[in-house]
Amino acid sequence: MRLHNLFHHHLSRSFIIMALRSVSLGVKFLLTLYIARFMGFESLGLYGLISAASIMAPSILGLGLMHVISRKAVTQSLDEITHALVRYGCWIALVYLPLIAVAVVSGLALDKAFLFSIVALIVLAEHVNQDLYALVLNLSKPFFANFLHFIRSALWAVIFMALAFFERSFLTMEYLLIFWLGGSVLSLFGFFIMARKWPWPSDVSFSTFRKWIAEEFRISRVNYMTGLASTGSQYLDRYIVTMFLGLELTGVYVFFMQATSAMANLLNTGVIQIARPKMVRAFKNKSGDYMTIYRDCLKHAVLFAIAMAVAGWVAMYLLIPHINRPLAAEWFPVFWVILVAFVMGVIEATQQLIFYSQYRDDITLKVYIVALVSIVAANFVLIPFLGLWGVACSLVVVGALKMGVQRFYIRSLADKK
């Protein structure tokens, strides 16, 4: 009876976690539609650039240190964890205080002090939140981690959209950013309430801090470079589009990409992440089921991706007339190419399981470096001549190249067995 109750308890928690993630993804896409409909594509383009900055910042400025801290936290005491967190907090302060000062001064010089300052604070808050999300997950608190994620990614957006719908004076980028920062700060507050009784150290000496940074970065170096290449290959295109085509067409691109991003997240959570621990165990145990698990995952992921791509096209076709933005209808044919790139991206993510399960981080790094260099080159070559068609075609070209490189290494690993 106790086993039966335990099973239902875990099933209920898993369902709630999946529901929270699904609602968060749904709200983020709804916010994209809302901004496009009521604030315009220029505002959506700016929102997309700020979102990209908040995602790339941890990869660029965090040195991969939180990856090491979170991994070690699984087997460490709270005393060891808090000492590492305080040292990491010192690093974050050293990095962000000058950046925030530069943002404020630049904002004053360009008469955009509020925008520059609040964007810097959002990037800082999102950086810390992303780091703590990984830590809390590794401390076996998945429900709490996803609840905090819901607060910073969805709750504030729901409140903003509701208030702005009834009181149009809230319908500005300034208020959107204020609510975003509020949600992110509230999420941080939730973490520190949970951790208030942890054994936090009162001081950190500079010599031990410097030694700790050097030792941890030596461990995190490969993951740091992988993170740089990965996030760069996924989000730098927003800035290249803005450089060549302006904020309005960047907003159109973000509008279409948010749809495929939501679908990719659902597929990753519902199919690919489930296969990951199975493949790790099968490889470690030298099980004959290893490739069977991989092929089943690939088959299901591709079938779901194709079905979601078709459903996504139909949904977008029905939605576009209601957002009252002619640019979306004008560029809607590009969405088909982006959907093809989405399916290719699902195949890439599934093939990546081979390298993850075999602990071949070096191959993962090489694949992402190829992706980063090729996406930047393709965008600079194609966008000036083809506009948004150039961005979409770049995604497909780079996706094909990335899949080809992955297949080369997969065959190479198979030949060594």
N, C-alpha and C positions, 0 to 999 in steps of 0.2 A: 504493500500500500504506500509506504514511504517512497519507494522507487517510482511508483506511478505519479505521486504528487510532485516529486522532484522533476520528472520529465515534463509535466504540464507547466511547472514553474519556469523552467528554462525555455519551453516553447513560447510561453506568454511573453517573456522578456525579449526573446528574439523577434517576435511579431511586433512588439511595441517599438523596438529599435528600428526595424525595417520601415514601420509606419512613420516614425520621426524623420528618417532619411528621405522617404518618398515625399512627405509633406514639404520638407525643406527644399527639395529639388523642384517640386511643383510651384512653390511660392517664388523661388528665384526666377523661374521662367515667366510666371505671372507678373512679377515686377518688371521684367524685360518688356512684356507686352504693354504694361501700364505706362512705362517711360516713353515707349515708342508712340503710343496713342495720345497721351496727354502732354508730354514734354518735348517730343520731337526726336529725330535721329541724331542731332548734334549732341543733345543731352545724353542720349544712349551711348554715343561714341565716347564721350568723356567718362561716363560711368564704366564703360568697358576698359578704358585705359587705366583707370584707378584700380579696378578689380584685378587687372593683369599685374599692376605694380605690387598690389598686396599679396599676390600669389608668388611672384618672383622674389620679393624681398627676403623671405626666410632662406631661400636657396642661395642667394647672393651673399647676404650679410651674416647668416647663421653659422657659416663654415662647416655645416654638417654636424655640429657638436651635439645637437639635440637628438640626432639619430643614435649616437653612442650612449648618451644619458638614458634615453628611453629603453634601449636594448639592455643596458646594465641594470636598470631599475627592476627588471623582472625578478632578479635574484638578490637584490641589495636590501639593506635595512632602510627605514625611513631616515635615520640619521645620515647615512651615506648619500641618499637621494637629495636631501635638503642642502647638504654641503655642495653637491654638484650644481643644484639649481641656483644657489646664491652666487657661485662663481660665474655661472652662465649669465645670470642677471647682471653682473658687473660688466661682462662683455657687451651685452645688449645696450646698457647705459652708455658705455664708451663709444659705441657705434652710432647710436641714435641721437644723443644730445647734440653733437656737431651737425648732424643732418637736419634736425629740427631747427637749429639756429640758422643754418643756411636757407632752409625753406622760408622761415619768417623774414629774413633780410631780403631774399629774392622776391617774396610776395610784396613787401613794402616798396621795393624798387619798381615793380611792375603794376602797382596798385591792385594787387590780388592777394593781400596779406591773409584774409580769412580762408580763401580757397587753398592756398599753399600750406598754411598751418594745419588746417583740419585734415587735409590729405596725408600729411606727414604723420599726424597722430593716428589716423585710421590704419596706415601701413604698419606703424609700430604695434598697435593693439591687435591687429590681425596676425602679425608675425608671432607675438607671444601666445595668442590663442591657438594658432596652428601647432605650435610646439607643445603646448600643454595638452592638446587633444591627443597627440601621439603618446604622451607620457601616461595620461589617465587610462587610455586603452590598454597599455602594457601593464598597468597596475590592476588589471582585471575589473575595471569599472566601466564596461561598455555602455550601459544605460546612461550613467551620469555624463560620460564623454559626449554622447549623442544628444543628450538634453542641452548641454552647454552649446553644442554645435547648432542646435535648433534655435536657441536664443540669438546667436550672433549672425545666423544666416537667414532666418525666416521670421521670427517674432517681430523684430523691429520693422521689417518690410510690410507686414500685415498692418501694423499700427499706422505706419506712414501712409500707406495706400488708403486706408479707411479715413484718416483725418483729412488727407488731401482731396479725397472725393467729395467730402461734405463742406470743406473749407478750402477754397481754391488758393487762398494766400499761402498755403503750405506747399503748393505745387511748384517748388523751385529746387534747383540742384543744391542750394545751401541747406535747405531743410532736410533733403534726402541724406546728405552727408552727416548732418547732426544726428539724425535717427540711426544711421549706420554706426557712427561712433558710439552712440548710446548703447546699442545692442552689443557691440564688441566689449565695451567697458563692463556692462552688466554680466556678460559671460565670464570675464576675468574675476569680477567680484564673487560670482558663484564658486569659482575654483578656490579662491582664498578663504571663503567661508568653510569649504570642505577641508582645507589644509591648515586651518587656523591653529590646531592643536599639534601639528607636526613639530618635531624638535629643530626649529630654525636656528642656525648659528648666529651669533651677534656681530661677529666681525670676520673679515678675510684679509690676510696679509698679502701685500703685493707680490712678494717672492713666490708664495705658494700658488697664487692666482696665475702668474706668468708661467710657472712650471706646469700647472694643470692645463692651460690652454695649449701649450706645446705638445704635451703628451696626448691629449684628446684629439687634436687636429691630425697628429700622425696616424691615428686610428681611423679618423673620419675622412681622410683626404680623398680616397677613391669615391666614396659616397657623395662627398661635396662636389666633386667635378661632374659626377653623374647627374646630380640634382641641377647643377648649372646648365648642363647641356639639355637635359630633359625639359625644364621649364622654359628655357630660351627657345627651344624648337617649337614649343606649343603656343607661346604668347608674344614673341617678338613681332610676329606678323601684324598685330594690331597697330604697333607704332610705325611700321613701314607703310601700312595702308594710310595712316594719318598723314605721314610725310608726303605721299604722292597724291592722295585723293581727298584729304580733308576729313574733318570730324563727322560730317553728315554721312558720307559713304562708309566711314568706320562704324557708325551706328547701324547701318544696314547690315554690314558684315557681322557685327556682334549679335544682332537680332537673329540671324540664321544660325550662327555658331552656338548660341545659347540652347537652341533646340537640340542640336546634335550632342552637345555637352551633357544635357540632362539625360538623354537616352544612353550615352556611353557610361555615365555614372550608375544608372540602374543596371545595365548589363554587367558592369564590373562587379557590383555588389551582389547581384543575384546569380551570376554564373561563374565568372573568372575567379573571384576571390574564394569561392567555395572549393574550386579545384586546387588552389595553391597549396594548402597544407597537405592534401592527399598526395600531390606530386612530390612534395618534399619528403614525406614519410616513405613513399614508394621507392624513391631514388636512394634514400638512406638504407632501406632494407633490401635493396637490389631486387625488388619485386618485378615479376613479369608483367604486372598490371600498369607499369609506369606509362608506356606509350598508349595503352588503351584509355587510361584516364585523360591523357592529353588529347587524343583524337576525339573522344566523346565531348570534351569541353569545347574543342574547336568546332565540331559539328553543331552543337547546340548554340554556341555563341554566334556563329555565322547565320544560322537559320533565324534566330531571334533578331539579329541585326538587320537582316533583309526585311523581315516582317515589320520591325519598328521603323525602318526607313520608308517603307510604303505608307504605313500609318502616319508617319510624321509629315510626308508630303501632302497627304489628304488633309490632315489637320491644318497645316500651314495654308493650303489652298482655301480652306474655309475661313480661316482667321483673318487673312490679309485684308479682305474687303472691309472688315469691321474696325481696323485700326486707323483707317482714313489717312493713309500715307502713300501717295502715288509712287514714291521711290521703291517701296517694298514690292509693289506689283510689277514695276519696271524691271527689277532685278530678280524676280522670283525664279526664272529659269536657271539661275546660278545655283539655286538650292539643290537641284538634282546632282550637280557635280560635287557639292559639299556632302551630300548624302552618300555618294560613292566613296568619298574620302573617309566618311564615318565608318562604313563597313570595312574598309581597308584597315582603319585604326583598330577595330575590334580584333581583326586577324593578327595585327602586330602585337596587341596586348596579350593575346592568347599564346602566340609564339614566344613571347618574353618569359612565359612560365618555365620554359625549358632551361633558360639561363638562371632564373631565380632559384629553381629547385636544385640545380647543380652547383650553386654558389659561384657562378661565373660572372661576378660583378665587372670584371675586366671587359668581357664581351658586351655587356649592357652599356658600359661607358663608350665603347667604340661605336655601337649602333647609334647612340644619342648624339655623338659628335658628328657622325655622318649626317644625321637628320638636321642638326643645327646649321651646319655649314651649307647644306643643300637647300634648306628652306629659305635662308637669307639670300642666297645667290639666285634662286628661282624667283623670289618675290621682286628683287631688284631688276631682274631681266624682264619679267612678264607684266608686272603691274603698270609700268609706264605706257605699254602698248595695248593692254587688254583690260585695264581697270579691275573691277571685282572678278571678272572672268580669269584674270591673271592670278589672283589670290587663290581662287578655287582650283585652278589647274595646277598651281604650285603644290597644293595639298595632295592632289592625286599623284603627281610626279614623284614627290618626296615619299609618299606612302608606298609607292611601288618600289622605289630604291631601298627604302628601309626594310620592306618585306624580303627583298632579294638578298640583302646583307644578312638578315636573320636566317634565311634558309641556307645560305652558305655556311654559316657557323653551326647550324643544327646538323647539317650533313657531316661537317668536320668532326663534331663531337661523336656522332654515330659511328664514324669510321674508326675512331680511336678505341671503341669498345671491343 
